[in-house]
């Protein structure tokens, strides 16, 4: 189906009529993430975690989106920690030789 814009309309209406809820913001963040609107997704995940700091799903997605938007900042901020997720998401610069390499037989 993937009708993210349609879903966002319903989530926005839910916020207007029912008030702020961390799960609604989380779901909106997922819609924005799926359409690669990362800054909007980040704002929604931040709103979800502010409403409920124990809601791990939003916290995890916030970390993921922040890492995609600012990969070096996230790694620098967590430099003291041994977080396997962050280590795996670090950008690795490779020096690729311009000399052609023969394919293996």
Secondary structure by P-SEA (a helix, b strand, c coil): ccaaaaaaaaaaaaaaaccccaaaaaaaaaaaaaacaaaaaaaaaaaaaaacccaaaaaaaaaaaaaaacaaaaaaaacccccaaaaaacbbbbbcccccccccc
